[in-house]
Amino acid sequence: MFDAEISGRVIPANIDDDQEYEYLIVGSFLQAYESNGSLLWNYGIAGQLDLYGSKAEDLDNDNVTDVVFLKGDFMHSMVIFRNKIVYDINDCVFEDLNGDGFKETIVVSDRGLEVYDIVGNLIWKIIGADFRSVSVGEFSSGEKIIGVSVGIFAKHVSMPPQVRIYSENGKLLKVIGFYWDPPFLKIAKSSSLNKTLILIIGPWSRGEYRLEVYNEQGMLLIDQLLDKNILYGRRGKWHSTEIIISDVNRDGLEEIVIPRGSKLPPFIFTLEGKLVQYDYKVSEEKFYIDIDGDGVNEYLDVNWHEFYVKGRYAIRFRSQDDKVVSELLLKNVKKIHDFYIFKAGPGKITLYILGLTSCGYCVIPLNCYYLKVESAYGEVSGEGLYVINSTATFSIISPIEQGNGTRRVFTKWSGDSAATTSGASILMDSPKRVIANWKTQYYLTVKSEYGT
């Protein structure tokens, strides 16, 4: 599959076994498009599909999509296998539980927990009710675990909302918590601790939420109460669908990040449970990806007003300190609805834009190469992503005065350009790297008692 995660309503999927990816657009309709943007088919859905919950997966690593999960309301979520459909699904994940190299499909529903093979045959199930969400992780020993959030609408069963941890074979290992409403659950690996953590956000009462973090042995590491008005905001609502473990401060130590929507900054905790950052600028979502190959992720700020630049819509990538490092202006796009982005290789990025043009709504594929502009002195311009086979311009200011009678003077470009002018252009038919070369000049002062 692609080296990325789904963002928006665009799902890459090889649905016709031709070794080329098509992609699906989900909403009130399910639409399939060729990679060139032409519509393959259009299928009406009874109900609205979720913008970010739907996903597709290649279960056996043959570059052919085997299963599609369409996330909707309780009556319209479904898992579609090649020759079978499983209806009324609340949540779904894909994971190789038995180590045979093929991923199983793990679903939760009002029926309980069910595990299916690649063609949709039921392998095993746990009978239950109101199983809301599912997350899969791995112990240090390599054993897979399945976490399930259970709600309150269990048929003929009296139990509070809770989290259940099962083994890879369906054995109940632990029951965690007694919550007011079904909690949100994430099982994740901490690189700095080299341990698997079980992270839970659960409504504790009408006015409070509780963040709990457990280790592999079930020991409670963090127990943090969060006021509902802080978590939701007094005028907004908290619709978090993710808990993230990430090294936010780039200090080698990870933090726990809890997004809170487009109007509120996220909560950021240390792994000891201390709130370390509150006022943190975010939009509806940040999509992180390393576009220049330096090992540090840039981000695309998914905030629709961010897309409108200089009278046209644009895709702008920013560095960790919010500096715009790349900007792609889009021609003839009147409105952007959603996008999908993946890293196709070193220095190559592909974006699919779902937008409104003069020809109506369509999918616009953008294949881009990255131009890296380097210089030991001065400030360069022109670095960034460019559409394949377009012409990129880059430049450096010269000379650069450095004081004490010394200055640097540009001589030529090296790398993928041999231009001798400080401003030059290059055809972006592959990822490019250009380096400014300099010479040093010293000011000579001549003094004489007579004449000049």
C-alpha positions as CSV (number, residue, x, y, z in Angstrom):
1,M,0.0,0.0,0.0
2,F,1.0,3.6,-0.2
3,D,3.5,5.0,2.3
4,A,0.9,7.3,3.9
5,E,-2.4,7.3,5.8
6,I,-5.8,8.2,4.5
7,S,-6.8,11.9,4.8
8,G,-10.2,13.2,3.7
9,R,-12.5,11.2,1.5
10,V,-10.1,9.9,-1.1
11,I,-9.1,6.2,-0.6
12,P,-6.5,4.6,-3.0
13,A,-7.6,1.1,-4.0
14,N,-6.7,-1.2,-6.8
15,I,-10.2,-2.5,-7.4
16,D,-9.8,-4.1,-10.9
17,D,-6.6,-6.1,-10.5
18,D,-4.7,-4.1,-13.2
19,Q,-1.7,-3.3,-10.9
20,E,-2.6,0.4,-11.0
21,Y,-4.4,2.2,-8.2
22,E,-7.8,3.7,-8.7
23,Y,-9.3,5.7,-5.8
24,L,-12.7,5.9,-4.1
25,I,-14.5,9.1,-3.1
26,V,-16.9,8.5,-0.2
27,G,-19.8,10.7,0.9
28,S,-23.5,10.5,0.0
29,F,-22.3,8.5,-3.0
30,L,-19.5,6.0,-3.4
31,Q,-17.5,6.9,-6.5
32,A,-14.6,5.1,-8.2
33,Y,-12.1,7.0,-10.3
34,E,-9.2,6.0,-12.6
35,S,-5.8,7.4,-11.7
36,N,-6.2,10.0,-14.5
37,G,-9.3,11.4,-12.8
38,S,-12.0,9.8,-15.1
39,L,-15.1,8.4,-13.4
40,L,-15.4,4.6,-13.4
41,W,-18.7,4.2,-11.6
42,N,-21.1,5.9,-9.1
43,Y,-23.0,4.1,-6.4
44,G,-25.7,5.6,-4.2
45,I,-25.5,5.1,-0.5
46,A,-28.5,5.1,1.9
47,G,-27.0,7.6,4.4
48,Q,-23.9,9.7,4.7
49,L,-20.5,8.0,4.9
50,D,-17.9,9.3,7.4
51,L,-15.3,11.6,5.9
52,Y,-12.3,10.1,7.7
53,G,-13.3,6.7,9.0
54,S,-13.6,4.8,5.6
55,K,-10.5,2.9,4.4
56,A,-9.3,0.2,2.1
57,E,-6.6,-2.4,2.6
58,D,-4.4,-4.9,0.7
59,L,-4.4,-7.9,3.0
60,D,-2.0,-10.2,1.2
61,N,0.6,-7.6,-0.1
62,D,-0.1,-8.3,-3.8
63,N,-1.0,-4.6,-4.5
64,V,-4.6,-5.5,-5.0
65,T,-7.3,-4.2,-2.7
66,D,-9.0,-7.0,-0.8
67,V,-11.4,-5.2,1.5
68,V,-13.0,-1.8,1.9
69,F,-14.5,-0.4,5.1
70,L,-17.2,2.2,4.6
71,K,-17.8,4.1,7.8
72,G,-21.3,5.5,8.2
73,D,-24.0,5.6,10.9
74,F,-25.0,2.5,12.9
75,M,-27.2,1.2,10.0
76,H,-24.9,1.9,7.1
77,S,-21.3,0.9,8.1
78,M,-20.1,-2.1,6.2
79,V,-17.0,-4.2,5.3
80,I,-16.9,-5.2,1.7
81,F,-14.8,-8.2,0.8
82,R,-14.4,-9.5,-2.8
83,N,-17.5,-11.7,-2.7
84,K,-19.1,-10.8,0.6
85,I,-20.4,-7.9,2.6
86,V,-20.6,-7.7,6.4
87,Y,-23.1,-5.1,7.5
88,D,-23.7,-3.0,10.7
89,I,-20.1,-2.5,11.7
90,N,-19.1,0.1,14.3
91,D,-15.3,0.0,13.7
92,C,-12.7,-2.0,11.8
93,V,-8.9,-2.5,11.8
94,F,-6.6,-4.7,9.7
95,E,-3.7,-6.7,11.3
96,D,-1.8,-9.9,10.9
97,L,-2.8,-11.6,14.1
98,N,-1.4,-15.2,13.5
99,G,1.9,-14.2,11.8
100,D,1.2,-15.9,8.4
101,G,1.9,-12.8,6.4
102,F,-1.7,-12.0,5.7
103,K,-3.8,-9.4,7.5
104,E,-7.0,-10.3,9.1
105,T,-10.0,-8.0,9.3
106,I,-11.0,-7.3,12.9
107,V,-14.5,-5.7,13.3
108,V,-16.6,-4.7,16.2
109,S,-20.4,-4.3,16.2
110,D,-23.5,-4.8,18.2
111,R,-22.8,-8.5,17.7
112,G,-19.4,-8.3,19.5
113,L,-15.9,-8.9,18.2
114,E,-15.4,-10.8,14.9
115,V,-12.2,-11.7,13.0
116,Y,-12.4,-12.5,9.3
117,D,-9.9,-13.9,6.8
118,I,-8.9,-12.5,3.4
119,V,-12.0,-13.6,1.6
120,G,-14.5,-12.8,4.4
121,N,-14.7,-16.2,6.2
122,L,-15.3,-15.8,10.0
123,I,-12.2,-17.2,11.9
124,W,-13.5,-16.6,15.4
125,K,-15.8,-14.3,17.3
126,I,-16.6,-13.0,20.8
127,I,-20.3,-12.7,21.4
128,G,-21.1,-9.3,22.9
129,A,-23.1,-6.1,22.4
130,D,-22.4,-2.5,21.7
131,F,-18.7,-2.9,20.9
132,R,-17.9,0.6,19.7
133,S,-14.3,0.9,18.6
134,V,-11.2,-1.4,18.3
135,S,-7.4,-0.9,18.4
136,V,-4.7,-3.5,17.9
137,G,-1.1,-3.4,19.3
138,E,1.8,-5.7,20.2
139,F,3.5,-6.6,23.5
140,S,7.3,-6.5,23.8
141,S,7.1,-10.3,23.5
142,G,5.6,-10.0,20.0
143,E,2.1,-11.2,21.1
144,K,-0.7,-9.1,19.5
145,I,-3.5,-7.7,21.7
146,I,-6.9,-6.4,20.7
147,G,-8.5,-3.5,22.6
148,V,-12.3,-3.0,22.4
149,S,-14.4,-0.1,23.8
150,V,-17.7,-1.4,25.0
151,G,-20.8,0.9,25.3
152,I,-23.9,0.8,27.5
153,F,-26.5,-0.5,25.1
154,A,-25.7,-4.2,25.7
155,K,-28.7,-6.4,25.0
156,H,-29.9,-8.0,28.3
157,V,-26.6,-7.4,29.9
158,S,-26.0,-5.0,32.8
159,M,-22.5,-3.5,32.7
160,P,-21.0,0.0,32.5
161,P,-19.0,1.3,29.5
162,Q,-15.5,-0.2,29.7
163,V,-12.4,-1.3,27.8
164,R,-11.6,-4.9,27.2
165,I,-8.2,-6.3,26.2
166,Y,-8.1,-9.6,24.3
167,S,-5.3,-11.8,23.2
168,E,-4.7,-12.5,19.5
169,N,-6.7,-15.7,19.9
170,G,-9.7,-14.0,21.6
171,K,-8.8,-14.7,25.3
172,L,-10.0,-12.0,27.7
173,L,-6.9,-10.6,29.4
174,K,-8.1,-7.5,31.2
175,V,-11.1,-5.3,31.8
176,I,-10.3,-1.6,32.4
177,G,-12.4,1.2,33.8
178,F,-16.0,2.0,34.5
179,Y,-17.0,5.0,32.5
180,W,-20.0,7.3,32.0
181,D,-20.1,6.8,28.3
182,P,-18.0,4.5,25.9
183,P,-14.4,5.6,26.1
184,F,-12.0,6.2,23.2
185,L,-9.1,3.7,23.0
186,K,-5.7,3.6,21.4
187,I,-2.9,1.0,21.7
188,A,0.4,2.4,20.6
189,K,4.1,1.7,20.9
190,S,6.3,4.3,22.6
191,S,9.8,4.4,21.0
192,S,11.4,6.3,23.8
193,L,10.1,3.8,26.4
194,N,10.3,0.8,24.0
195,K,7.0,-0.4,25.5
196,T,3.4,-0.7,24.4
197,L,0.9,1.7,26.0
198,I,-2.9,1.4,26.4
199,L,-4.3,5.0,26.2
200,I,-7.9,5.7,27.1
201,I,-10.0,8.8,27.3
202,G,-13.3,8.1,29.0
203,P,-16.2,10.2,30.3
204,W,-15.9,9.9,34.1
205,S,-18.9,12.0,35.1
206,R,-21.1,14.6,33.5
207,G,-18.5,17.3,34.1
208,E,-15.2,15.4,33.8
209,Y,-13.2,13.2,31.4
210,R,-10.3,11.0,32.5
211,L,-7.1,10.3,30.6
212,E,-5.7,6.9,31.6
213,V,-2.5,5.3,30.4
214,Y,-1.6,1.7,31.2
215,N,1.5,-0.4,30.5
216,E,1.6,-3.9,29.2
217,Q,1.1,-5.4,32.6
218,G,-2.0,-3.4,33.2
219,M,-0.3,-1.0,35.7
220,L,-1.9,2.5,35.7
221,L,0.8,5.1,34.7
222,I,-1.3,8.2,34.2
223,D,-4.6,9.1,35.7
224,Q,-5.5,12.6,34.7
225,L,-8.9,14.3,35.2
226,L,-9.9,16.7,32.4
227,D,-12.7,19.2,32.9
228,K,-15.4,18.8,30.3
229,N,-15.5,22.6,29.5
230,I,-11.8,22.5,28.9
231,L,-11.9,19.4,26.8
232,Y,-14.9,20.4,24.7
233,G,-14.6,24.2,24.9
234,R,-17.6,26.1,26.1
235,R,-19.0,26.6,22.7
236,G,-17.5,23.7,20.7
237,K,-17.5,20.0,21.0
238,W,-14.7,17.5,21.2
239,H,-14.7,15.0,18.3
240,S,-11.3,13.5,18.8
241,T,-10.8,10.3,16.8
242,E,-7.1,9.9,17.6
243,I,-4.6,9.8,20.5
244,I,-1.1,10.3,19.2
245,I,2.3,9.5,20.7
246,S,4.8,11.8,19.1
247,D,8.0,13.7,19.9
248,V,6.4,17.1,19.6
249,N,9.4,19.1,21.1
250,R,12.0,17.2,19.1
251,D,13.9,16.5,22.4
252,G,14.0,12.7,22.0
253,L,11.2,12.2,24.5
254,E,7.7,11.5,23.3
255,E,4.5,13.2,24.4
256,I,0.8,12.2,24.3
257,V,-1.2,14.4,22.0
258,I,-5.0,14.6,22.1
259,P,-6.5,16.6,19.2
260,R,-9.6,18.7,20.1
261,G,-10.8,19.9,16.7
262,S,-10.4,23.0,14.6
263,K,-11.2,25.6,17.2
264,L,-9.1,24.3,20.1
265,P,-5.5,23.5,20.7
266,P,-4.7,19.9,21.6
267,F,-3.7,18.6,25.0
268,I,-0.1,17.6,25.2
269,F,1.1,15.5,28.1
270,T,4.5,13.9,29.0
271,L,4.5,10.2,29.4
272,E,4.4,10.9,33.1
273,G,1.1,12.7,32.8
274,K,2.2,16.3,33.1
275,L,0.5,18.8,30.9
276,V,3.4,20.4,29.1
277,Q,1.8,22.5,26.3
278,Y,-1.6,24.0,26.1
279,D,-1.6,26.9,23.7
280,Y,-0.5,25.1,20.5
281,K,-1.7,26.3,17.1
282,V,-3.6,23.7,15.2
283,S,-6.2,23.6,12.5
284,E,-8.8,20.9,11.8
285,E,-6.0,18.4,11.1
286,K,-2.3,18.5,10.3
287,F,-1.0,16.0,7.8
288,Y,2.7,15.3,8.4
289,I,5.0,14.0,5.7
290,D,8.7,14.5,4.9
291,I,8.7,16.2,1.5
292,D,12.4,17.1,1.2
293,G,14.0,13.9,2.4
294,D,15.9,15.4,5.4
295,G,14.2,13.1,7.9
296,V,12.1,15.8,9.5
297,N,8.4,16.0,8.7
298,E,6.8,19.0,7.2
299,Y,3.0,19.4,7.6
300,L,0.1,20.3,5.4
301,D,-2.3,22.5,7.5
302,V,-5.8,21.1,6.7
303,N,-7.7,24.3,7.2
304,W,-9.7,25.3,4.2
305,H,-8.9,29.1,4.4
306,E,-5.2,28.0,4.2
307,F,-5.8,26.8,0.7
308,Y,-6.6,30.3,-0.7
309,V,-3.5,32.2,-1.7
310,K,-3.0,35.1,-4.0
311,G,-6.5,34.8,-5.5
312,R,-6.1,31.1,-6.2
313,Y,-6.2,27.9,-4.2
314,A,-2.9,26.4,-3.2
315,I,-1.4,23.6,-1.3
316,R,1.1,24.9,1.3
317,F,3.5,22.8,3.3
318,R,5.0,24.3,6.5
319,S,8.0,23.5,8.6
320,Q,7.8,22.6,12.3
321,D,8.2,26.4,13.1
322,D,5.3,27.3,10.8
323,K,7.4,28.6,7.9
324,V,6.0,28.0,4.5
325,V,8.5,25.7,2.7
326,S,6.6,24.8,-0.4
327,E,3.5,26.2,-2.1
328,L,1.6,24.8,-5.1
329,L,-0.8,27.1,-6.8
330,L,-3.7,25.3,-8.4
331,K,-5.1,26.4,-11.8
332,N,-8.8,26.6,-12.5
333,V,-9.8,25.3,-9.1
334,K,-12.8,27.1,-7.7
335,K,-13.1,25.1,-4.4
336,I,-11.2,22.3,-2.6
337,H,-13.2,19.7,-0.9
338,D,-10.8,17.0,0.1
339,F,-7.4,15.6,-0.8
340,Y,-5.2,12.6,-0.5
341,I,-1.4,12.7,-0.4
342,F,1.3,10.0,-0.3
343,K,5.0,9.7,-0.7
344,A,5.8,7.8,-3.8
345,G,9.6,7.8,-3.4
346,P,12.6,10.0,-2.4
347,G,11.7,13.5,-3.5
348,K,8.5,12.5,-5.1
349,I,5.0,13.3,-3.8
350,T,1.6,12.6,-5.3
351,L,-1.5,14.5,-4.3
352,Y,-5.1,13.9,-5.4
353,I,-7.3,17.0,-5.1
354,L,-11.1,16.7,-5.0
355,G,-12.3,20.1,-6.2
356,L,-14.7,22.1,-8.1
357,T,-13.5,23.3,-11.5
358,S,-15.3,24.9,-14.6
359,C,-16.0,21.3,-15.7
360,G,-17.7,20.4,-12.3
361,Y,-16.4,18.3,-9.5
362,C,-13.5,16.2,-10.4
363,V,-10.3,14.6,-9.0
364,I,-7.1,16.3,-10.0
365,P,-3.9,14.1,-9.7
366,L,-0.7,16.1,-9.1
367,N,2.6,14.3,-9.4
368,C,5.4,16.4,-8.0
369,Y,9.2,16.4,-7.6
370,Y,11.1,18.3,-4.9
371,L,13.7,20.9,-5.7
372,K,16.4,21.2,-3.0
373,V,18.3,24.5,-3.1
374,E,21.4,24.7,-0.8
375,S,23.8,27.4,0.0
376,A,26.4,28.0,2.7
377,Y,25.7,31.7,2.7
378,G,22.7,33.9,2.1
379,E,19.0,33.0,1.7
380,V,17.9,30.9,-1.2
381,S,14.5,31.0,-2.9
382,G,12.7,28.5,-5.2
383,E,13.0,25.4,-3.0
384,G,9.9,23.2,-2.9
385,L,7.5,20.9,-4.7
386,Y,6.9,21.3,-8.5
387,V,4.6,19.5,-10.8
388,I,6.4,16.9,-12.9
389,N,7.9,18.4,-16.1
390,S,7.3,22.0,-15.0
391,T,10.1,24.6,-14.9
392,A,11.3,25.7,-11.5
393,T,13.2,28.9,-10.9
394,F,15.7,29.4,-8.1
395,S,18.0,32.2,-7.0
396,I,20.4,33.5,-4.4
397,I,21.3,37.1,-3.6
398,S,25.0,38.0,-4.3
399,P,27.3,39.5,-3.2
400,I,26.9,39.1,0.6
401,E,28.8,41.6,2.7
402,Q,30.2,40.0,5.9
403,G,32.0,43.0,7.4
404,N,35.7,43.6,8.1
405,G,36.4,44.1,4.4
406,T,35.1,40.6,3.5
407,R,32.3,39.5,1.2
408,R,31.1,36.3,-0.5
409,V,30.5,36.4,-4.3
410,F,28.4,33.7,-6.1
411,T,30.3,31.9,-8.8
412,K,28.1,29.1,-10.1
413,W,25.6,26.3,-9.3
414,S,26.5,22.7,-9.0
415,G,24.6,19.5,-8.5
416,D,21.8,19.2,-11.0
417,S,22.5,22.7,-12.5
418,A,25.7,24.2,-14.0
419,A,24.3,27.7,-14.4
420,T,26.6,30.6,-13.7
421,T,23.9,33.2,-12.9
422,S,22.6,33.7,-9.4
423,G,19.1,33.2,-10.7
424,A,18.4,30.1,-12.9
425,S,15.8,27.6,-13.9
426,I,15.6,23.9,-14.2
427,L,13.2,21.3,-15.8
428,M,11.6,19.2,-13.0
429,D,11.7,15.8,-14.7
430,S,13.1,14.1,-11.5
431,P,13.9,15.2,-8.0
432,K,16.6,17.9,-8.2
433,R,19.3,19.3,-5.9
434,V,21.3,22.4,-6.7
435,I,24.2,23.9,-4.6
436,A,25.4,27.5,-4.7
437,N,29.2,27.9,-5.0
438,W,31.0,31.0,-3.7
439,K,34.4,32.7,-3.7
440,T,35.7,35.1,-1.0
441,Q,36.8,38.6,-1.8
442,Y,38.8,40.8,0.5
443,Y,38.8,44.6,0.4
444,L,42.3,46.0,-0.3
445,T,43.0,49.4,1.3
446,V,45.9,51.4,-0.3
447,K,47.3,54.5,1.5
448,S,49.9,57.0,0.3
449,E,51.3,60.2,1.6
450,Y,51.2,61.6,-1.9
451,G,48.6,61.3,-4.6
452,T,45.9,58.7,-5.0
